[in-house]
Amino acid sequence: MLALGCRASVVGRQIHGPGVAVVDPSPGSGVCIAGEVDGLASDRPGVLLTVTTADCVPVYIVDPDSRALALLHAGWRGAAAGVVGEGIRALGALNGVTSSDLRVHLGPAICGACYEVGPEVLREFGHPGTDSGRFDLRAWLMEETVRLGVPGDAISTSGWCTRCSADVLHSHRATRGTAGRMAAFLGWRVRGD
């Protein structure tokens, strides 16, 4: 953590929901638990935001001007419940950030060709029917992020699929629930470190 220029790492007890905590562990150091949340936001240098995934989408959100940032864990339940909107709102409350100022990256996750879901998931995202099917969560998150006011050219998406690349990435589905977890990190270095 110190090698990354950060004094504190913050992680939530992820529950696949929309909760986002604004964190400021200063002057604390070490690992801090933010409670039962799937998103973290801060504008403090030296704070390393952390989420874990193994098919869900890590969503990185940054405002380069104000240096506010958020890191979200977006599985289908959290996405449907509005975790991206909550992350953007948390940044707005924290630093007056507007959606049009943000840069977003959707990290490695299961791809639409590999993500087989039941009808209850498809219905959550507005697809009618009772059949199972495939769902591209990253594509939906990109569309949702644009609907929330982030310019399309300010959003990037990883090409890595956790299931297709289960030999180098952790995939819950590829291992039938025995995968480890990948950690996503986001933070600003303390100036002078």
ZADOMAR-582413 format. One record per residue (C-alpha): residue in one letter; residue number from 1; chain; x, y, z. Coordinates in nm, 3 decimals, padded with zeros to 5 digits. Example, Ala and Ser with C-alpha at 12.3 -4.5 7.8 and 13.67 -1.06 7.14 Angstrom:
BEGIN
> A; 1; A; 01.230; -00.450; 00.780
> S; 2; A; 01.367; -00.106; 00.714
***
This chain:
BEGIN
> M; 1; A; 00.000; 00.000; 00.000
> L; 2; A; 00.275; 00.244; 00.092
> A; 3; A; 00.459; 00.156; -00.231
> L; 4; A; 00.150; 00.284; -00.414
> G; 5; A; 00.168; 00.617; -00.229
> C; 6; A; -00.132; 00.539; -00.007
> R; 7; A; -00.155; 00.521; 00.370
> A; 8; A; -00.497; 00.359; 00.399
> S; 9; A; -00.692; 00.101; 00.202
> V; 10; A; -01.070; 00.099; 00.231
> V; 11; A; -01.293; -00.197; 00.147
> G; 12; A; -01.661; -00.262; 00.203
> R; 13; A; -01.842; -00.580; 00.297
> Q; 14; A; -01.990; -00.630; -00.049
> I; 15; A; -02.354; -00.738; -00.048
> H; 16; A; -02.449; -00.700; -00.416
> G; 17; A; -02.646; -00.382; -00.351
> P; 18; A; -02.643; -00.014; -00.448
> G; 19; A; -02.480; 00.127; -00.134
> V; 20; A; -02.185; 00.365; -00.175
> A; 21; A; -01.988; 00.503; 00.120
> V; 22; A; -01.797; 00.830; 00.109
> V; 23; A; -01.477; 00.754; 00.297
> D; 24; A; -01.213; 00.964; 00.470
> P; 25; A; -01.001; 00.745; 00.697
> S; 26; A; -00.749; 01.024; 00.764
> P; 27; A; -00.549; 01.035; 00.975
> G; 28; A; -00.596; 00.658; 00.987
> S; 29; A; -00.376; 00.409; 00.815
> G; 30; A; -00.389; 00.042; 00.732
> V; 31; A; -00.704; -00.134; 00.616
> C; 32; A; -01.041; 00.023; 00.697
> I; 33; A; -01.381; -00.149; 00.659
> A; 34; A; -01.652; 00.085; 00.527
> G; 35; A; -01.947; -00.137; 00.623
> E; 36; A; -02.198; -00.318; 00.401
> V; 37; A; -02.152; -00.132; 00.073
> D; 38; A; -02.058; -00.214; -00.285
> G; 39; A; -01.910; 00.123; -00.367
> L; 40; A; -01.660; 00.364; -00.220
> A; 41; A; -01.597; 00.731; -00.297
> S; 42; A; -01.332; 00.976; -00.181
> D; 43; A; -01.139; 01.286; -00.278
> R; 44; A; -00.856; 01.229; -00.031
> P; 45; A; -00.504; 01.157; -00.153
> G; 46; A; -00.347; 00.853; 00.009
> V; 47; A; -00.674; 00.658; 00.028
> L; 48; A; -00.679; 00.339; -00.179
> L; 49; A; -01.035; 00.231; -00.260
> T; 50; A; -01.069; -00.147; -00.303
> V; 51; A; -01.338; -00.384; -00.433
> T; 52; A; -01.316; -00.753; -00.519
> T; 53; A; -01.471; -00.932; -00.815
> A; 54; A; -01.483; -01.273; -00.984
> D; 55; A; -01.723; -01.210; -01.280
> C; 56; A; -01.891; -00.891; -01.156
> V; 57; A; -01.781; -00.559; -01.307
> P; 58; A; -01.538; -00.327; -01.128
> V; 59; A; -01.646; 00.027; -01.220
> Y; 60; A; -01.380; 00.298; -01.190
> I; 61; A; -01.508; 00.658; -01.186
> V; 62; A; -01.275; 00.960; -01.178
> D; 63; A; -01.310; 01.336; -01.201
> P; 64; A; -00.956; 01.446; -01.296
> D; 65; A; -01.018; 01.812; -01.206
> S; 66; A; -01.154; 01.777; -00.852
> R; 67; A; -00.967; 01.448; -00.796
> A; 68; A; -01.284; 01.287; -00.667
> L; 69; A; -01.314; 00.919; -00.744
> A; 70; A; -01.536; 00.619; -00.686
> L; 71; A; -01.485; 00.246; -00.723
> L; 72; A; -01.788; 00.021; -00.751
> H; 73; A; -01.857; -00.352; -00.745
> A; 74; A; -02.138; -00.406; -00.999
> G; 75; A; -02.300; -00.746; -01.017
> W; 76; A; -02.642; -00.777; -01.176
> R; 77; A; -02.827; -00.710; -00.849
> G; 78; A; -02.626; -00.397; -00.770
> A; 79; A; -02.648; -00.276; -01.129
> A; 80; A; -03.025; -00.320; -01.137
> A; 81; A; -03.054; -00.145; -00.798
> G; 82; A; -02.860; 00.157; -00.927
> V; 83; A; -02.506; 00.130; -00.788
> V; 84; A; -02.361; 00.340; -01.074
> G; 85; A; -02.610; 00.621; -01.013
> E; 86; A; -02.535; 00.606; -00.641
> G; 87; A; -02.163; 00.631; -00.713
> I; 88; A; -02.214; 00.937; -00.932
> R; 89; A; -02.445; 01.096; -00.671
> A; 90; A; -02.186; 01.032; -00.398
> L; 91; A; -01.924; 01.216; -00.603
> G; 92; A; -02.165; 01.504; -00.659
> A; 93; A; -02.238; 01.530; -00.287
> L; 94; A; -01.870; 01.502; -00.204
> N; 95; A; -01.728; 01.760; -00.439
> G; 96; A; -02.001; 01.906; -00.660
> V; 97; A; -01.890; 01.683; -00.946
> T; 98; A; -02.124; 01.661; -01.245
> S; 99; A; -02.163; 01.353; -01.465
> S; 100; A; -02.027; 01.533; -01.769
> D; 101; A; -01.691; 01.582; -01.592
> L; 102; A; -01.637; 01.213; -01.520
> R; 103; A; -01.421; 00.945; -01.678
> V; 104; A; -01.538; 00.584; -01.634
> H; 105; A; -01.374; 00.247; -01.695
> L; 106; A; -01.557; -00.086; -01.681
> G; 107; A; -01.299; -00.347; -01.585
> P; 108; A; -01.256; -00.720; -01.651
> A; 109; A; -01.578; -00.917; -01.602
> I; 110; A; -01.775; -01.200; -01.756
> C; 111; A; -01.867; -01.119; -02.118
> G; 112; A; -02.215; -01.124; -02.267
> A; 113; A; -02.142; -01.441; -02.467
> C; 114; A; -02.052; -01.629; -02.146
> Y; 115; A; -02.301; -01.479; -01.901
> E; 116; A; -02.601; -01.711; -01.897
> V; 117; A; -02.880; -01.585; -01.674
> G; 118; A; -03.230; -01.684; -01.576
> P; 119; A; -03.551; -01.505; -01.670
> E; 120; A; -03.558; -01.317; -01.338
> V; 121; A; -03.233; -01.141; -01.431
> L; 122; A; -03.351; -01.060; -01.783
> R; 123; A; -03.678; -00.917; -01.644
> E; 124; A; -03.482; -00.692; -01.403
> F; 125; A; -03.324; -00.529; -01.706
> G; 126; A; -03.647; -00.491; -01.905
> H; 127; A; -03.631; -00.802; -02.121
> P; 128; A; -03.968; -00.979; -02.136
> G; 129; A; -04.014; -01.352; -02.135
> T; 130; A; -03.970; -01.655; -01.920
> D; 131; A; -03.669; -01.810; -02.090
> S; 132; A; -03.309; -01.802; -01.977
> G; 133; A; -03.060; -01.625; -02.197
> R; 134; A; -02.734; -01.438; -02.218
> F; 135; A; -02.679; -01.089; -02.084
> D; 136; A; -02.398; -00.840; -02.141
> L; 137; A; -02.375; -00.659; -01.807
> R; 138; A; -02.085; -00.437; -01.914
> A; 139; A; -02.277; -00.319; -02.222
> W; 140; A; -02.579; -00.243; -02.003
> L; 141; A; -02.360; -00.056; -01.753
> M; 142; A; -02.210; 00.149; -02.034
> E; 143; A; -02.558; 00.245; -02.157
> E; 144; A; -02.667; 00.324; -01.801
> T; 145; A; -02.361; 00.542; -01.746
> V; 146; A; -02.443; 00.739; -02.061
> R; 147; A; -02.808; 00.772; -01.944
> L; 148; A; -02.670; 00.917; -01.621
> G; 149; A; -02.493; 01.192; -01.815
> V; 150; A; -02.138; 01.066; -01.866
> P; 151; A; -02.025; 01.133; -02.225
> G; 152; A; -01.987; 00.812; -02.425
> D; 153; A; -01.633; 00.906; -02.528
> A; 154; A; -01.539; 00.931; -02.159
> I; 155; A; -01.619; 00.562; -02.097
> S; 156; A; -01.381; 00.275; -02.168
> T; 157; A; -01.441; -00.097; -02.136
> S; 158; A; -01.198; -00.380; -02.074
> G; 159; A; -01.191; -00.650; -02.338
> W; 160; A; -01.108; -00.918; -02.083
> C; 161; A; -01.369; -01.183; -01.999
> T; 162; A; -01.316; -01.355; -01.666
> R; 163; A; -01.473; -01.681; -01.786
> C; 164; A; -01.295; -01.691; -02.125
> S; 165; A; -00.968; -01.617; -01.946
> A; 166; A; -01.023; -01.822; -01.631
> D; 167; A; -00.666; -01.947; -01.660
> V; 168; A; -00.538; -01.598; -01.566
> L; 169; A; -00.844; -01.428; -01.410
> H; 170; A; -01.082; -01.542; -01.137
> S; 171; A; -01.427; -01.652; -01.256
> H; 172; A; -01.696; -01.766; -01.013
> R; 173; A; -01.890; -01.930; -01.295
> A; 174; A; -01.597; -02.102; -01.465
> T; 175; A; -01.498; -02.268; -01.137
> R; 176; A; -01.853; -02.337; -01.015
> G; 177; A; -01.806; -02.113; -00.713
> T; 178; A; -01.453; -02.205; -00.607
> A; 179; A; -01.269; -01.909; -00.766
> G; 180; A; -01.057; -01.667; -00.572
> R; 181; A; -01.118; -01.295; -00.608
> M; 182; A; -00.949; -01.019; -00.804
> A; 183; A; -00.893; -00.690; -00.629
> A; 184; A; -00.958; -00.361; -00.808
> F; 185; A; -00.783; -00.052; -00.668
> L; 186; A; -00.826; 00.320; -00.723
> G; 187; A; -00.667; 00.611; -00.543
> W; 188; A; -00.453; 00.924; -00.566
> R; 189; A; -00.097; 00.917; -00.439
> V; 190; A; -00.008; 01.151; -00.157
> R; 191; A; 00.179; 01.438; -00.319
> G; 192; A; 00.550; 01.419; -00.247
> D; 193; A; 00.550; 01.039; -00.203
***
